[in-house]
Amino acid sequence: MAKKLYGIIGHPVGHSLSPAMHNSAFKALDIDAEYKLFDVEPEGLDKFLEGLCLSGISGLNVTIPHKIKAKEYIESNGSLDENAKRLGAVNTIKALDKNLKGCNTDGPGFYRSLVEDLKFEPEGKNILVLGAGGAATAIVMYLGNGPKNISIFDVDNNKTSALMEHYKKYYDCRKLNVIKPEDLNKAAGSSDLLVNATPIGMKESDPMPIDESLLHPGLYIYDLVYNQPMTKLVRAATRRKLHAATGLGMLLYQGVIAFEIWTDKKAPVDVMKRALKAALKG
């Protein structure tokens, strides 16, 4: 039997840690497969997906900037799981003979990391999300009406409006609040969990995504940035003896869930975690 091929599509993708994670998992389970990078420009996405079933590729992860367009393509030319429909994006594709199945493992991956890494149960809690882009949408739409309240803050009003409109289609919109700049201090003060879903923090020169003085006792911090072992936000939270985690756990668990979708086998989580940490250290 020929070696199975998996990979990630995005533009760019050279920085991805996913090959290290998945190739270590294939090796650990003695699966004859390889995970590769596929740099696909936006205008070439439809053609790439159109030829996917004939390409020998059994499954893909999808990253920026293709998640929404991939969802739209598969919606017309394949099938979507419930998470992909609700979250409005596809980050995992399984090639089934002549059919593509689009899934979203970002939401459940975040939730699993929140519970396992941060030891935080979001049900009935007040949550503040910084950002209203794709990552924030995945989180907010997966949490749904579980929390007592979700507040979102973004300098881009178009993004917050789009997220609110999408949320209304599925949930009680009274649970979701768009925060104005002048109300951010108050929202932070009443929150149990702060999620940074912006790219702020990816560069060492970046400022804090929120003023450190707003990190009050009892606040849990989840920073989706994962390209360094400890972001400025996580360092600040640690100084204040708060529970804090980077997004490496979300990256791990979205990959774990994708691996299980592709292979129908239980993923070797510890192996994948070690491979991610090693790749991050470079």
C-alpha positions, 0 to 999 in steps of 0.5 A: 500500500502506498504511503498516505499523504497529509499536509497543511495548506496556507499562505505562507506555511513555512513557519508551521509546527504541524509537520513536526507534530503529525509526523511524530504521531505517524511514526509513534503509531507505525503509520506509513504516512507523511505530513507536508507543507502546501503553500497555496496562494488564495487565487489557487485554492479552488483549483487545489481543492478541486484536484484533491481527491485525485492528488493522493492527499488523504487529509489536510489542515487549513490555515490563514488565509484559506479557512473561510474560502475552504468552508465555502468551497466544501459547502458547495462541493462536499460536506461540512461537520456541525462545527464547520457550519457553526464556526463558519470556517474549515481548518481540517479536511478529510478526503473521502473517495470522491468527496471532501469533508470539511471540519473545524477542530479549532473550537474543540481544541481551544476548549480542551486546552482551556480545561486541561491546561488552564483547569478552567471550566467556562460554563457560567463564567464571564469571559472577555475576548480581545479580537473579533477575527477568525480565531475569536470567532471559532472560540466564541461560536464554540463556547456559545451560550455556555458562559454567563457572558462573553464580551468581545473587544476589537478596534475593527467595528466591522469584525465585531459586527460580523461576529455578533450577526453570526452569533445571533443565528445560533445563540441568545444574543444577550449573552454576547456584548461588544465592548467600547474602548471606554468600557474595557476596564470595567469588562476586564474587572468583572471577567473570570477569563481573558482570552487574547485572540489578536496577533499582538504578542507574536513579536517580542517588540509588541506591546501588551494586548491589555494594560497589566493593571487590569490583570486582577486576582482570580483572573485566568489568562489564555493567550492564543499566541504560541510562537514563543514559550511565554508571551508578555501577557503570560509573563505579566500574569505569572508575575501576578501569580495568575493562572495563564497559558499560551496557545500551544495547547490549542494548537496541540489539541486541534491537531490531535482531533484532526489526526483522529478524524483522518486516521480513526485512531487515538492520537498519541497526545504526549508524543505530539506535545513533545514534538511541538515543544521541540519544534518551538525551541527550534 
